[in-house]
Amino acid sequence: MKRKQMVSIFAVAVLAAAIQLGGCGKVVTTESKESAVSSVIESTDVSENASANAGETESKTQMVTETKAEPETRAETETDDANVVMADASVKSDTGTLSDADTNLFSERDLAQSADLSGAKTISVSDGDTASIAEAGVYVLTGNAKNASVVIEAGDDDKVQIVLDGVSIVNTTEPCILVENADKVFITSAEGSENSLSVSGEFSGDEDAVIFSKDDLVLNGLGTVNISSSKDGICTNDDLKLTGGTWIVNASDSALKAHDGIYAWDGEYELKGGNDGLHAENNDDDTVGCIVIEGGSFRVEAGDDAVHATTSVTIKGGSLTLVAAEGMEATQVIIYDGTVSINAADDGINAGRKSNSMSPKIEIGGGEITIVMGSGDTDAVDSNGDLIISGGTIDITGQSAFDYDGTCSHTGGTIIVNGTQTDSVTNQMMGGQRGGFMGKMR
């Protein structure tokens, strides 16, 4: 068998594994929570890649580097159309060793934190003007302006990179950056730059976010971007990749939203949402809408859910500090690694049937999880299906630690409830004990 054929077969297998491990999912409309959240968060794609329409090359001949802890990726074959990086199992990030399937979520360009500025075009924003981008390339955005927009309407195979270099845009009714069409758009903050994008009034159309994309969107960089919105902060109708930079988002609705999936590798994110912090939902397809976090630091304050997905929320690394009515909500919540701190007024971690493509489940196989619950009929870990605990540390403070409607498997890990370590998982339902020590370790 030729090597090229072997790589192709391997790619298919790895993609299948990626979908099984951390697939994509969307969020179904959440029920409103009666509890109000009053706490405030504390301040915080070696290979050739051909573009189908213009011979655009995105190959890089060196390792991708970051100023902090960029993953060291030894790529053999890369297909950006599928966002695949074929790497060996020694890929590292600041959150530990990642499997091959994990790296298939990101291309090498996704992970690069600075743009190739040779041949880049500079756009200086001005009051009341709309800057139009109609082809692939790198565009550096500078200047200060009111009621100005950058509109990208490129070809279906075009990749466009916007470099924010000290830009400030204050709008009333239109997105600051609008992606009407492209293959993929990268929003990259220049090293050391401070950038500000805001929309203060009611949006005039359905594109109701400060940065709104109808195609795949990647956020990365080495600077800081402040987003303020009267509705959503950053929204895409496809996938949202988070791989670097500092992003401070204050939104009346959801801070970060995607229809297909949100995938995080690295970066700093301080998110405040009147509704949700991270929100993955497709109202027309309940088989998509997932959130996968490999790394990065997240501080989230939300009026409803800090992290909400239709299909699954999968945590494989990183740090999450969540203050919300509910910390995490999806059909399945799976935690393999990372540090998770939840302060919730309703449920801490909730698995409910939001997708008909899978059964509700909470699975904890690693990580350091701390959950502090509000008073009343609240559950720290609430599964409308099965509960599986095989590793990690779960430290719960609250009246009800666990509530599950299916079966419970407890084969490892450390459980602490109200300061006392226990080898048992009690089942709580509607404020009362049910089933005693059904989840006793075996």
Disulfide bonds with the S-S distance in Angstrom:
none
